[in-house]
Amino acid sequence: MQLMDKLRILFREENRLRLIIVLGITGIAMILLSGLLPKKQNAEPRAEPSTAVSAENDPDAYRILLEERLTELLSHMDGVGSVTVMITVGGSAEQIYASEIRDSHSENGSQTSSAPVLTRTNGDEAALLKETKYPAVRGAAILCTGGGHAVVQERVAKAASTLLGVPVNQIYVGQAARFSVN
């Protein structure tokens, strides 16, 4: 009962303002102190896709990532079964760098010049990458255990067409060979 009596005293009208001020200051202090504490690192590192190499470093990384993601999605479709996907792309990734455009005006006329924007990281200077244009998908071949059924073929071709942004006639869907071990 002593705790209840102390709480009643704390919540009396004359003490409410003091209590609110103390709680507010305590909350602000906790927020400020939390910025000083070291940040926790997750005990388990986040799983990366098997194509951890970026598309800028490996021209095939983009195509491989598309194949893996399409395989994963199609394998969850009803009637498809196990899936193997091969995608063809046209060309390679194109990197576009930021540039600074300078206009200079003089009595003889005006001139425009451009120079790449440079960044410095760990003492190394490099051009600032503005965007990477990935190569266009040209087509795909998809083999799956359910590929012998016309309904499955149609659903897989439509899904791949939608995801890859290519017409259905550029996607082949067939039945995967079934091997038996004797």
N, C-alpha and C positions, 0 to 999 in steps of 0.2 A: 504494500500500500504506500510505502514511502515514495516510490517512483511515481505513482499516480499523483501524489500531492505535489511533488516537485514539478511535474508537467503542468498541473493546473496553475501553479504560481508563474511558470514561464509564459503561459498563454493568456495571462491577465492583460487587460487593455493597456495598462501603463508599461508593460514589458514587451508588447508586440512589436513596437517600432524598433527597440534595441535588438530584438531577435532577428527581425528582417535585415537590419543593417549588418549584424554579425554574420548571418548566413550569406548575404550578398558579397561581403568582403572575403569570406572564406571561399566562395565559388570562384571569384576573380583570381584569388591567389592560386587556387588549384589549376586554373586554366593557364596562368602565366608559368607556373612551375612545370606543367606538363610539356611545355616547349623546350625546357632545359634537359629533360630526361632523354637518354639515348633511345633511338627507335628500335623496336624489336624487329628481328628478321625472322621470317617464317622458318620453322624447323625443317619443313619439307619444301625443296625447290619445286616450282611449278613445272609440270611436264610440258615440254616443248614438242611441236610436231617433229617428225623424223627429218623434215627438211628445215633444219635450224639455220642453214646457210641462206643468207638473204639473196634476193633476186639480183641485187646489184653486183654481188660477188660471183654468182653462178648463173649463167644464162638458162640452164635447165631447171633451176629451182622453182620458177613460176609454174612451168608445165607439170613438174612432179607434184607440187602442192595441189594444183587443180585435179590431177589424177587421184591423189589420195582422198581429197574431200568428196569428189564425185563417187568414188568407190565406197566410201563410208556411208554416204546418203543412200545410194542404190541398194546396198546390202540390207538396209532396213525396210525396203519396199516389199510388200506381200508378193510371194511367188517368184521372186528374183533369185534367191539363194546366193551362193558365192559368186563374186564378181571380179573381173579383171578389166581394167580400163587403160586404154592408150589414147593419148591426145596428141594431135599435131598442131604446131603453131607456125605462123609465118614470120620469119625474121627473128630478131632478138630484142631485148629490152632497150629502150632508148632513154638515156638520161638527159634531162634538161636542167641546165644550171642557171641560177639567178644572175642577171647582168644589170649593171648600172649604166643608164643612158645619160650622156652629158651633151648639152647643147651649148655651143660657144658662138657668140655673136661678135663680129668685128666690122670694120669699115668695108672689108672685101666681101662680106656675106656671112652666112651662118654655116656652121658645121655641126654634125651630130656624130658622136662616137660612143661606142659601148665597150665596157670592160667587165670581166666577171667579178662578182662579189666574192671576196675572200674571207674565210673564217680561220681562226687560229685555235687549235686544240692541242694541248700538251706540247706547245712549241712548234707544232707542224702547221703549215699553212695549206689550205685546200679550198677549192671552189665550193660555193654553197649550192647544194643540190636542191632545185626547186621542185621537180617532180620526176617520176619515172613512168614512162609510157610502156606498158607491157605489150608483148606481141599479140596480135589477133589470133584467136583460135580458128583453125581451118577445118578441123573435123575430129571425129572420135570413133574408135572401135571399141565396142563393149561386148564382152563375152560373159554369160552368166548361165548358171545351171537351169534356170527357167526360161532361157532364151529360145527354146524350141516352140513356145506357145505364142501365137500371134498377139494375144491381148497383152502379155508381158512385154513383148518386143515393142509394141506401140507405146505403152506406159513408160518404159525405160527411155525410148527415143524422145518422147515429149519432155520428160524430166531433164534429160541431158541437153536437149535443145534450149530449153528455158534457162538452165543454169549457165551454159556456155555461150549463149547468144549466137548460135549458128542455126541454120535451117535444118529441119529433120532429115532432108536428103543428104546431108553431110555427116550423118551419124549411122554407123552400122551396128546392129544388135544381132548377135547370134548365140547359139547354144554352146556352152563350154563343154569340152570333151570330158567324159567321165572315165576315170582310170580305175581299174580293179587290180588289186594286189593278190596274187595267188601264192 
